[in-house]
Amino acid sequence: MYRALLLTLVVLCASTPLLAGDWLEFLGHGGTARSSDVVPVEWSESSNLIWNVDLPGTGSSSPIIVGDRVIVTCYVAGDGEARREVLCFDKNTGAKFWSVDFPIDYSEDPYQGYIIEHGYASNTPVSDGEHVFVFLGKGGVHAITLDGEKVWSVDVGKESSNRQWGSGASLLLFEDSLIVNAAEESKAILALNKSDGSELWRQEAGMLELAYGTPRLVTIASGEAELVISVPEEVWALNPSTGKLKWFAQSPMTGNVCPSIIVDGGEIYTFGGYRSSGSVSLNAGGKGDVTQSHSRWESRYSSYVATPLLYDGRLYWIDDQGIAYCTSAKDGSLIYRERVGDLGGGRPVYASPVLIGKYIYVVSRTGGTVVYPPGPEFEPIARNVISSDKTDFNASPAVADGRIYLRSNQVLYCIGEK
Protein backbone atom coordinates (compact mmCIF):
# COMPACT_ATOMS: atom_id res chain seq x y z
CA MET A 1 0.00 0.00 0.00
CA TYR A 2 1.29 3.39 -0.91
CA ARG A 3 1.91 5.75 1.97
CA ALA A 4 -0.12 8.92 2.32
CA LEU A 5 2.87 10.98 3.48
CA LEU A 6 3.07 12.74 0.11
CA LEU A 7 -0.28 14.41 0.68
CA THR A 8 1.22 17.73 1.67
CA LEU A 9 4.01 17.80 -0.89
CA VAL A 10 2.06 19.00 -3.91
CA VAL A 11 0.58 22.46 -4.35
CA LEU A 12 -1.09 23.02 -7.70
CA CYS A 13 -1.48 26.31 -9.51
CA ALA A 14 -4.14 25.56 -12.11
CA SER A 15 -4.08 27.43 -15.40
CA THR A 16 -7.77 26.61 -15.87
CA PRO A 17 -10.31 26.80 -13.01
CA LEU A 18 -11.59 23.57 -11.54
CA LEU A 19 -15.29 22.81 -11.55
CA ALA A 20 -17.79 21.87 -8.86
CA GLY A 21 -21.49 21.09 -8.70
CA ASP A 22 -23.63 18.43 -10.34
CA TRP A 23 -21.96 15.83 -12.55
CA LEU A 24 -24.39 15.85 -15.46
CA GLU A 25 -22.55 13.97 -18.21
CA PHE A 26 -19.66 11.68 -19.06
CA LEU A 27 -16.52 13.09 -17.37
CA GLY A 28 -18.43 16.00 -15.88
CA HIS A 29 -19.02 19.51 -17.18
CA GLY A 30 -17.91 19.75 -20.81
CA GLY A 31 -16.03 16.47 -20.49
CA THR A 32 -13.21 18.24 -18.65
CA ALA A 33 -12.90 15.45 -16.03
CA ARG A 34 -12.18 17.99 -13.28
CA SER A 35 -13.73 18.82 -9.94
CA SER A 36 -12.68 21.24 -7.21
CA ASP A 37 -14.21 18.92 -4.60
CA VAL A 38 -11.96 17.30 -2.02
CA VAL A 39 -12.58 13.59 -1.54
CA PRO A 40 -10.68 10.92 0.40
CA VAL A 41 -7.47 9.60 -1.08
CA GLU A 42 -7.86 6.31 0.78
CA TRP A 43 -10.85 4.02 1.35
CA SER A 44 -11.85 0.41 1.84
CA GLU A 45 -14.88 -1.59 3.01
CA SER A 46 -14.19 -0.37 6.55
CA SER A 47 -13.01 3.17 5.86
CA ASN A 48 -14.68 6.15 4.14
CA LEU A 49 -17.37 4.02 2.52
CA ILE A 50 -20.58 6.04 3.06
CA TRP A 51 -22.93 3.56 1.41
CA ASN A 52 -23.10 0.89 -1.25
CA VAL A 53 -26.00 -0.70 -3.07
CA ASP A 54 -26.17 -3.84 -5.19
CA LEU A 55 -27.04 -3.28 -8.84
CA PRO A 56 -29.38 -5.63 -10.73
CA GLY A 57 -27.03 -5.93 -13.71
CA THR A 58 -23.71 -5.07 -15.31
CA GLY A 59 -22.48 -1.94 -17.05
CA SER A 60 -19.54 0.22 -18.06
CA SER A 61 -21.55 3.45 -18.11
CA SER A 62 -20.57 6.05 -15.54
CA PRO A 63 -22.98 7.44 -12.95
CA ILE A 64 -24.24 11.01 -13.29
CA ILE A 65 -25.39 13.24 -10.44
CA VAL A 66 -28.36 15.60 -10.65
CA GLY A 67 -29.22 17.44 -7.43
CA ASP A 68 -29.80 14.79 -4.78
CA ARG A 69 -29.95 11.96 -7.32
CA VAL A 70 -27.32 9.61 -8.74
CA ILE A 71 -28.39 7.83 -11.92
CA VAL A 72 -26.83 4.81 -13.62
CA THR A 73 -27.71 2.27 -16.31
CA CYS A 74 -27.43 -1.54 -16.25
CA TYR A 75 -27.87 -4.53 -18.50
CA VAL A 76 -29.91 -7.21 -16.74
CA ALA A 77 -30.10 -10.85 -17.85
CA GLY A 78 -30.57 -14.22 -16.23
CA ASP A 79 -33.78 -13.48 -14.29
CA GLY A 80 -36.15 -13.72 -17.24
CA GLU A 81 -36.36 -11.48 -20.29
CA ALA A 82 -33.18 -9.47 -20.86
CA ARG A 83 -33.53 -5.72 -20.39
CA ARG A 84 -31.67 -2.51 -19.89
CA GLU A 85 -32.51 -0.63 -16.73
CA VAL A 86 -32.08 2.98 -15.64
CA LEU A 87 -31.86 3.39 -11.85
CA CYS A 88 -31.98 6.44 -9.61
CA PHE A 89 -30.71 6.54 -6.01
CA ASP A 90 -30.52 9.13 -3.26
CA LYS A 91 -26.93 10.34 -3.49
CA ASN A 92 -26.73 10.84 0.30
CA THR A 93 -28.16 7.52 1.51
CA GLY A 94 -28.22 5.12 -1.43
CA ALA A 95 -31.98 4.66 -1.09
CA LYS A 96 -33.59 3.75 -4.40
CA PHE A 97 -35.90 6.41 -5.82
CA TRP A 98 -36.99 4.59 -8.98
CA SER A 99 -36.02 2.33 -11.84
CA VAL A 100 -37.22 2.19 -15.45
CA ASP A 101 -36.98 -0.95 -17.59
CA PHE A 102 -36.37 -1.14 -21.33
CA PRO A 103 -36.98 -4.71 -22.57
CA ILE A 104 -34.68 -6.06 -25.28
CA ASP A 105 -36.98 -7.31 -28.05
CA TYR A 106 -34.34 -7.07 -30.81
CA SER A 107 -31.07 -8.82 -31.66
CA GLU A 108 -27.97 -7.62 -29.84
CA ASP A 109 -24.42 -8.24 -31.02
CA PRO A 110 -23.21 -11.70 -29.93
CA TYR A 111 -21.81 -11.91 -26.42
CA GLN A 112 -18.24 -12.51 -27.51
CA GLY A 113 -14.96 -10.68 -28.01
CA TYR A 114 -14.75 -7.20 -26.47
CA ILE A 115 -18.44 -7.14 -25.57
CA ILE A 116 -17.61 -9.65 -22.84
CA GLU A 117 -15.33 -7.02 -21.32
CA HIS A 118 -17.54 -3.90 -21.44
CA GLY A 119 -21.05 -5.33 -21.77
CA TYR A 120 -24.28 -3.93 -23.19
CA ALA A 121 -24.63 -0.79 -21.01
CA SER A 122 -21.64 1.38 -21.90
CA ASN A 123 -23.24 4.77 -22.68
CA THR A 124 -23.30 7.34 -19.87
CA PRO A 125 -26.55 9.33 -19.49
CA VAL A 126 -26.74 13.13 -19.67
CA SER A 127 -29.10 15.54 -17.89
CA ASP A 128 -30.24 19.13 -18.40
CA GLY A 129 -31.28 19.31 -14.75
CA GLU A 130 -34.91 18.53 -15.57
CA HIS A 131 -34.72 15.28 -17.53
CA VAL A 132 -32.36 12.36 -17.91
CA PHE A 133 -31.48 11.27 -21.43
CA VAL A 134 -30.15 7.76 -21.99
CA PHE A 135 -28.65 6.10 -25.05
CA LEU A 136 -29.07 2.34 -25.03
CA GLY A 137 -27.37 1.44 -28.31
CA LYS A 138 -29.71 -0.62 -30.44
CA GLY A 139 -32.30 0.05 -27.72
CA GLY A 140 -32.53 3.70 -28.80
CA VAL A 141 -32.49 7.08 -27.07
CA HIS A 142 -34.93 7.87 -24.27
CA ALA A 143 -35.97 10.86 -22.17
CA ILE A 144 -37.05 10.30 -18.55
CA THR A 145 -38.15 12.82 -15.94
CA LEU A 146 -36.24 13.09 -12.68
CA ASP A 147 -39.21 11.28 -11.12
CA GLY A 148 -38.76 8.28 -13.40
CA GLU A 149 -41.51 8.90 -15.95
CA LYS A 150 -40.84 8.06 -19.60
CA VAL A 151 -41.28 11.08 -21.90
CA TRP A 152 -40.20 9.88 -25.35
CA SER A 153 -38.20 7.17 -27.10
CA VAL A 154 -36.45 7.18 -30.49
CA ASP A 155 -34.85 4.33 -32.46
CA VAL A 156 -31.50 5.46 -33.95
CA GLY A 157 -30.61 2.21 -35.73
CA LYS A 158 -29.90 -1.46 -35.14
CA GLU A 159 -26.86 -2.05 -37.32
CA SER A 160 -23.47 -3.36 -36.19
CA SER A 161 -19.92 -2.46 -37.14
CA ASN A 162 -17.70 -5.03 -38.78
CA ARG A 163 -16.17 -5.74 -35.34
CA GLN A 164 -19.52 -6.19 -33.56
CA TRP A 165 -18.12 -4.59 -30.42
CA GLY A 166 -21.30 -2.84 -29.32
CA SER A 167 -22.01 0.82 -28.63
CA GLY A 168 -19.75 3.09 -26.57
CA ALA A 169 -20.47 6.79 -27.17
CA SER A 170 -22.33 8.93 -24.63
CA LEU A 171 -24.86 11.69 -25.28
CA LEU A 172 -24.12 15.41 -25.50
CA LEU A 173 -26.45 18.38 -25.01
CA PHE A 174 -26.24 21.48 -27.23
CA GLU A 175 -28.79 24.22 -26.57
CA ASP A 176 -32.18 22.50 -27.05
CA SER A 177 -30.79 19.49 -28.90
CA LEU A 178 -29.34 16.14 -27.97
CA ILE A 179 -26.32 14.99 -30.00
CA VAL A 180 -26.09 11.23 -30.62
CA ASN A 181 -23.07 9.43 -32.04
CA ALA A 182 -24.92 6.47 -33.53
CA ALA A 183 -21.86 5.32 -35.50
CA GLU A 184 -22.35 1.73 -34.37
CA GLU A 185 -26.12 1.67 -34.89
CA SER A 186 -26.47 3.54 -38.21
CA LYS A 187 -23.08 5.05 -39.19
CA ALA A 188 -24.56 8.45 -38.35
CA ILE A 189 -24.32 11.43 -36.04
CA LEU A 190 -27.68 13.06 -35.39
CA ALA A 191 -29.36 15.73 -33.33
CA LEU A 192 -32.71 15.22 -31.60
CA ASN A 193 -35.02 17.84 -30.17
CA LYS A 194 -34.66 17.24 -26.45
CA SER A 195 -38.34 18.12 -25.85
CA ASP A 196 -39.93 15.47 -28.06
CA GLY A 197 -37.14 13.42 -29.67
CA SER A 198 -37.86 14.64 -33.20
CA GLU A 199 -34.89 14.52 -35.53
CA LEU A 200 -33.31 17.91 -36.26
CA TRP A 201 -30.50 16.74 -38.52
CA ARG A 202 -28.55 13.62 -39.46
CA GLN A 203 -25.07 13.22 -40.92
CA GLU A 204 -24.33 9.77 -42.33
CA ALA A 205 -20.89 8.55 -43.40
CA GLY A 206 -19.19 5.19 -43.79
CA MET A 207 -16.08 6.60 -42.10
CA LEU A 208 -18.02 6.77 -38.83
CA GLU A 209 -17.69 3.01 -38.48
CA LEU A 210 -15.47 2.25 -35.45
CA ALA A 211 -15.77 5.81 -34.09
CA TYR A 212 -16.72 5.13 -30.47
CA GLY A 213 -15.91 8.45 -28.80
CA THR A 214 -18.30 11.03 -27.42
CA PRO A 215 -18.47 14.21 -29.58
CA ARG A 216 -17.40 17.46 -27.91
CA LEU A 217 -18.21 21.15 -28.34
CA VAL A 218 -15.59 23.84 -28.87
CA THR A 219 -16.16 27.58 -29.10
CA ILE A 220 -13.90 29.32 -31.61
CA ALA A 221 -12.72 32.96 -31.58
CA SER A 222 -15.77 34.18 -33.50
CA GLY A 223 -18.03 32.83 -30.76
CA GLU A 224 -19.38 30.06 -32.98
CA ALA A 225 -19.68 26.51 -31.67
CA GLU A 226 -18.20 23.50 -33.42
CA LEU A 227 -19.04 19.86 -32.81
CA VAL A 228 -15.79 17.87 -33.01
CA ILE A 229 -15.36 14.12 -33.29
CA SER A 230 -12.46 11.83 -34.14
CA VAL A 231 -13.07 9.08 -36.69
CA PRO A 232 -10.60 6.60 -38.18
CA GLU A 233 -7.97 8.62 -40.08
CA GLU A 234 -9.65 12.02 -39.67
CA VAL A 235 -10.93 14.62 -37.21
CA TRP A 236 -14.19 16.39 -38.14
CA ALA A 237 -15.89 19.59 -37.04
CA LEU A 238 -19.62 19.92 -37.73
CA ASN A 239 -22.00 22.81 -37.28
CA PRO A 240 -23.95 21.61 -34.21
CA SER A 241 -27.07 23.44 -35.39
CA THR A 242 -27.20 21.88 -38.87
CA GLY A 243 -24.81 18.91 -38.91
CA LYS A 244 -22.95 20.32 -41.91
CA LEU A 245 -19.22 19.62 -42.10
CA LYS A 246 -17.15 22.75 -41.42
CA TRP A 247 -13.63 21.32 -41.58
CA PHE A 248 -11.65 18.12 -41.38
CA ALA A 249 -8.05 17.13 -40.75
CA GLN A 250 -6.17 13.93 -41.40
CA SER A 251 -4.89 11.88 -38.47
CA PRO A 252 -2.64 8.81 -38.14
CA MET A 253 -5.26 6.90 -36.15
CA THR A 254 -6.59 4.13 -38.33
CA GLY A 255 -8.83 1.33 -37.12
CA ASN A 256 -11.08 1.97 -34.14
CA VAL A 257 -11.00 5.28 -32.25
CA CYS A 258 -12.36 5.00 -28.70
CA PRO A 259 -11.23 8.00 -26.59
CA SER A 260 -13.29 11.18 -26.77
CA ILE A 261 -11.78 14.41 -28.05
CA ILE A 262 -10.35 16.75 -25.41
CA VAL A 263 -11.09 20.47 -25.71
CA ASP A 264 -9.12 23.34 -24.19
CA GLY A 265 -10.25 26.74 -25.43
CA GLY A 266 -9.68 26.68 -29.19
CA GLU A 267 -7.30 23.72 -29.02
CA ILE A 268 -8.36 20.10 -29.39
CA TYR A 269 -6.54 16.83 -28.69
CA THR A 270 -7.44 13.37 -29.91
CA PHE A 271 -6.02 9.94 -29.13
CA GLY A 272 -6.64 6.41 -30.32
CA GLY A 273 -6.25 4.05 -33.23
CA TYR A 274 -5.44 0.38 -33.61
CA ARG A 275 -3.24 -0.93 -35.05
CA SER A 276 -1.92 2.44 -36.16
CA SER A 277 -2.23 4.58 -33.02
CA GLY A 278 -1.13 8.02 -31.96
CA SER A 279 -2.31 11.42 -30.81
CA VAL A 280 -2.90 14.73 -32.55
CA SER A 281 -3.46 18.32 -31.48
CA LEU A 282 -5.25 20.82 -33.71
CA ASN A 283 -6.48 24.39 -33.59
CA ALA A 284 -10.24 24.55 -34.00
CA GLY A 285 -11.87 26.73 -36.65
CA GLY A 286 -11.27 26.93 -40.37
CA LYS A 287 -12.91 25.53 -43.47
CA GLY A 288 -12.32 22.47 -45.60
CA ASP A 289 -9.09 20.52 -45.23
CA VAL A 290 -7.13 22.14 -42.36
CA THR A 291 -4.55 19.35 -41.94
CA GLN A 292 -1.61 21.59 -42.74
CA SER A 293 -2.89 24.95 -41.52
CA HIS A 294 -4.33 23.90 -38.14
CA SER A 295 -2.13 21.02 -36.97
CA ARG A 296 -0.22 21.77 -33.76
CA TRP A 297 1.58 18.45 -33.33
CA GLU A 298 1.38 14.71 -33.93
CA SER A 299 2.73 12.14 -31.48
CA ARG A 300 3.11 8.38 -31.39
CA TYR A 301 2.00 8.22 -27.74
CA SER A 302 -1.61 7.20 -27.40
CA SER A 303 -4.43 5.93 -25.23
CA TYR A 304 -6.39 3.02 -26.65
CA VAL A 305 -9.53 3.21 -24.49
CA ALA A 306 -9.42 5.93 -21.82
CA THR A 307 -9.81 9.64 -22.58
CA PRO A 308 -6.68 11.35 -21.20
CA LEU A 309 -6.90 14.17 -18.66
CA LEU A 310 -5.65 17.61 -19.71
CA TYR A 311 -4.38 19.73 -16.85
CA ASP A 312 -1.84 22.52 -16.49
CA GLY A 313 -0.17 21.93 -19.84
CA ARG A 314 0.09 18.16 -19.53
CA LEU A 315 -1.93 15.12 -20.61
CA TYR A 316 -2.28 12.18 -18.19
CA TRP A 317 -3.66 8.66 -18.53
CA ILE A 318 -3.09 5.03 -17.60
CA ASP A 319 -3.49 2.88 -20.68
CA ASP A 320 -5.09 -0.51 -21.15
CA GLN A 321 -1.71 -2.15 -20.56
CA GLY A 322 -1.36 -0.62 -17.08
CA ILE A 323 1.23 2.00 -18.07
CA ALA A 324 0.97 5.56 -16.72
CA TYR A 325 1.73 8.29 -19.26
CA CYS A 326 2.31 12.01 -19.04
CA THR A 327 2.92 14.00 -22.23
CA SER A 328 3.27 17.67 -23.05
CA ALA A 329 0.12 19.41 -24.30
CA LYS A 330 2.40 21.89 -26.09
CA ASP A 331 4.18 19.47 -28.40
CA GLY A 332 3.12 15.90 -27.51
CA SER A 333 6.54 14.94 -26.18
CA LEU A 334 6.85 12.29 -23.48
CA ILE A 335 7.34 13.48 -19.89
CA TYR A 336 7.10 10.06 -18.26
CA ARG A 337 6.08 6.50 -19.00
CA GLU A 338 5.84 4.26 -15.92
CA ARG A 339 4.37 0.82 -15.42
CA VAL A 340 1.93 0.95 -12.52
CA GLY A 341 2.13 -2.72 -11.59
CA ASP A 342 -0.26 -5.01 -9.69
CA LEU A 343 -3.37 -3.91 -11.59
CA GLY A 344 -4.34 -7.37 -12.75
CA GLY A 345 -4.04 -9.19 -16.06
CA GLY A 346 -5.66 -8.67 -19.41
CA ARG A 347 -6.48 -5.04 -20.13
CA PRO A 348 -6.37 -3.62 -16.59
CA VAL A 349 -7.70 -0.07 -17.20
CA TYR A 350 -10.73 1.08 -19.22
CA ALA A 351 -11.81 4.09 -17.12
CA SER A 352 -10.70 7.65 -17.87
CA PRO A 353 -8.75 9.66 -15.27
CA VAL A 354 -10.48 12.39 -13.28
CA LEU A 355 -8.79 15.26 -11.43
CA ILE A 356 -10.47 15.76 -8.04
CA GLY A 357 -9.02 18.54 -5.94
CA LYS A 358 -5.23 18.06 -6.04
CA TYR A 359 -5.13 14.47 -7.24
CA ILE A 360 -5.74 12.31 -10.28
CA TYR A 361 -7.97 9.29 -9.69
CA VAL A 362 -7.82 6.34 -12.11
CA VAL A 363 -10.15 3.39 -11.59
CA SER A 364 -8.65 0.09 -12.73
CA ARG A 365 -10.78 -2.91 -13.61
CA THR A 366 -9.71 -5.24 -10.81
CA GLY A 367 -6.71 -3.59 -9.13
CA GLY A 368 -8.37 -0.70 -7.31
CA THR A 369 -8.30 3.08 -7.79
CA VAL A 370 -4.85 4.64 -8.21
CA VAL A 371 -4.43 8.13 -6.73
CA TYR A 372 -1.51 10.38 -7.68
CA PRO A 373 -0.72 14.09 -8.04
CA PRO A 374 -0.27 15.70 -11.45
CA GLY A 375 3.29 16.70 -12.17
CA PRO A 376 6.42 15.71 -14.10
CA GLU A 377 6.89 12.46 -12.17
CA PHE A 378 4.56 9.53 -11.44
CA GLU A 379 4.30 9.47 -7.63
CA PRO A 380 1.23 7.46 -6.57
CA ILE A 381 0.12 7.99 -2.98
CA ALA A 382 -2.61 5.35 -2.68
CA ARG A 383 -4.31 2.43 -4.33
CA ASN A 384 -7.76 1.66 -2.98
CA VAL A 385 -9.16 -1.83 -3.43
CA ILE A 386 -12.63 -2.99 -2.41
CA SER A 387 -11.52 -6.57 -1.93
CA SER A 388 -14.99 -8.08 -1.54
CA ASP A 389 -16.02 -7.00 -5.06
CA LYS A 390 -14.45 -9.36 -7.60
CA THR A 391 -16.27 -7.92 -10.63
CA ASP A 392 -14.86 -5.41 -13.09
CA PHE A 393 -14.79 -1.64 -12.48
CA ASN A 394 -14.96 -0.29 -16.04
CA ALA A 395 -16.66 3.06 -15.43
CA SER A 396 -15.09 6.45 -14.79
CA PRO A 397 -16.08 8.04 -11.46
CA ALA A 398 -18.59 10.82 -10.79
CA VAL A 399 -18.00 13.52 -8.15
CA ALA A 400 -20.25 15.85 -6.13
CA ASP A 401 -20.25 17.53 -2.71
CA GLY A 402 -17.03 15.99 -1.47
CA ARG A 403 -17.96 12.44 -2.46
CA ILE A 404 -16.86 10.15 -5.25
CA TYR A 405 -19.24 7.64 -6.83
CA LEU A 406 -17.91 4.42 -8.34
CA ARG A 407 -19.74 1.58 -10.03
CA SER A 408 -18.65 -1.95 -10.72
CA ASN A 409 -20.49 -4.70 -12.53
CA GLN A 410 -22.07 -5.52 -9.17
CA VAL A 411 -22.30 -2.49 -6.86
CA LEU A 412 -22.65 1.30 -6.79
CA TYR A 413 -20.41 2.91 -4.14
CA CYS A 414 -20.44 6.31 -2.46
CA ILE A 415 -17.10 7.28 -0.87
CA GLY A 416 -16.49 10.29 1.37
CA GLU A 417 -14.94 11.39 4.64
CA LYS A 418 -16.37 9.31 7.46
C-alpha positions, 0 to 999 in steps of 0.5 A: 500500500502506498503511503499517504505521506506525500499528501502535503508535498504537492501544491497546484497552480491551475491554469484553468479553473476547476469545476464543482457542482452536479456531474451531469454527463460523461466526465463532468461539465464539458467532459473536462474530467475535473472537480474542485471537490476534495474527496478521500485519497484512501478508502476500503470496506471499513473506511470512508465508505458512506454507502453501497448498493447492489445493482441488478445488472452489469455496465460500463456506463458512468454514474451522473449526479443531478441534485440529490440523485445519482443515476446509472444504467445496467444490462440485466439478464438471467432473471427472465427477459433481458432488459436494460434498466435505468436506476436512480438513487438518493446520493446521500443515503443510497436509497432507491428512488426509482427504476425504469426498464427497457426490454430487449426485443431485438437482436444484440451483437453476440456476447463474444470478443470485447463485448464480454469485457464492457457489456451492453450498457456502456453509454453514460446518461446526460441531464439538463437538470430537468430530464435524464437522457439515456442512449441504449445502443440498439435500444434507442435514445430515451428521455425520462423525468427526474421522477422516473416517468418516460417522456419519449423514445427514439430508435437510432438504428440497429446495425453493427460495425464489422467488429460487432463490439457494441455501442460506446459513445455517450450523449451530449447536449447542445442548446435545445438538442441532444447529439447522438453518435450512432456510429455503431447503430447507423453510421450516423451522427444526429441531433434530436429535439430534447423536448420530443425526440424529433430529428433535427439533422442527421449526418451519415458517413461510412467513415463513422464506423469504429468511431466510439468516442463522445463528440465534444463542443468547442467555441472558436474565436468568432463565438461560434460553436463546433461539434468535433469528433475523431473518426478513423484517419480524420478529425471532423468539425460539424456545425452543431445546429445543422450537422454540416461539415465545417472542416476536417483534418487527417490523423494517423489513427486508423482502425477503431477510435475510442477516446473522446476528443479533449477540448481546451479553449480553441485547441483540441486533442485526440487519441486512439487508433489500432493498429496504427495509433497516436495522438494529434493536437489541432487548432479549431476553426477553419474551413475544408481541409485544415490538416496543414494549416491547423495542426499543432503536433502529432505524437506516437504516444496514445491511449487506446480506451481511456480519454486522457486528462488535460491539466496545467499543460500536460496530458495524463492517462493510464493505458489498457496495458497498465502503463501511466503516461504524461505528455506535453500538451504543447508538443506531444513529447513524453514526460514520463512512462511508468508501469503501474504494476499489480493492476491485474491481467488482461487489459487492466484499465478502461476508465478515464482519469479524473482530477479531483481537488489536487489528485488524479484518480484512475479506476482500474478494472480489478486492481483498485483506484490509483491516486496520484498528483499531477506533475512531471513524475509519477508518484502514486500515494494510494491504491484503494481496493474494495476486496470483496467485489471481484467484478470489473470496475470499467466506469469512470467516477462521478463527483459531487459535494465531497464524495466520489461515486464508483460503479462496478459490474455488481455495486454502486459505491459512495465514498467520502470522509467518514 
